[in-house]
């Protein structure tokens, strides 16, 4: 089908074939090209959401670890490597 958009080629390796097979019933039996497009768009959205979630979790960990009122055992954290490897 003619389009003004640039086309890309994607190798249908076993992992992609499995993803298409899993998505096909969820996308009402759409053609493979449509499924690949949806997987790419939804995958990018999921990656972006994961990145935001990771950033938020790290921010929360930073706040918790520096809050003097937190329940974190700073001495245990400082010594965790030695305790884990039975050094010292």
C-alpha positions in Angstrom: 0.0 0.0 0.0 1.4 3.4 -0.9 2.5 5.7 1.9 4.4 8.9 2.4 6.0 7.4 5.5 9.4 5.7 5.5 9.1 1.9 5.7 11.4 -0.3 7.9 12.1 -3.9 7.6 11.9 -6.2 10.6 13.2 -9.8 10.7 10.6 -12.2 11.9 12.8 -14.2 14.3 11.4 -16.7 16.7 10.9 -14.1 19.5 9.0 -11.7 17.2 7.0 -14.5 15.8 6.0 -15.6 19.3 5.0 -12.0 20.2 2.9 -11.7 17.0 1.2 -15.0 17.8 0.4 -13.9 21.3 -0.9 -10.5 20.2 -3.0 -11.8 17.2 -6.1 -12.8 19.2 -5.9 -9.7 21.3 -5.9 -7.5 18.2 -8.8 -9.4 16.5 -6.6 -11.3 14.0 -5.0 -8.1 12.5 -2.4 -8.5 9.8 1.2 -9.1 11.0 2.3 -5.6 10.0 -0.5 -4.0 12.1 0.4 -6.2 15.0 4.1 -5.3 14.7 3.2 -1.6 14.7 1.0 -2.0 17.8 3.7 -4.0 19.6 6.2 -1.3 18.8 4.0 1.6 19.9 2.8 -0.2 23.1 6.3 -1.4 23.8 7.7 2.1 23.6 5.0 3.4 25.9 5.7 0.5 28.4 9.5 1.3 28.2 8.8 5.0 28.9 6.5 4.1 31.8 9.1 1.7 33.2 11.7 4.5 33.0 9.4 6.9 34.9 8.6 4.2 37.5 12.3 3.5 38.0 13.1 7.2 38.4 10.3 7.6 40.9 11.4 4.5 42.9 15.0 5.8 43.0 13.8 9.2 44.1 11.7 7.6 46.9 14.7 5.4 47.9 16.9 8.5 48.0 14.4 10.4 50.2 14.0 7.3 52.5 17.7 6.6 52.8 18.5 10.2 53.7 15.6 10.8 56.1 17.0 10.6 59.7 13.5 9.5 60.8 13.5 6.4 58.5 13.8 2.9 59.8 16.9 2.2 57.8 19.8 0.7 59.7 22.7 2.8 58.4 25.3 0.8 60.3 24.1 -2.5 58.7 24.0 -0.8 55.3 27.5 0.4 55.7 28.7 -3.0 56.7 26.6 -5.1 54.4 29.4 -6.1 52.0 31.6 -7.3 54.8 28.7 -9.1 56.4 27.7 -10.7 53.2 31.2 -11.9 52.4 32.1 -12.6 56.0 35.0 -10.1 56.0 36.0 -8.1 59.0 
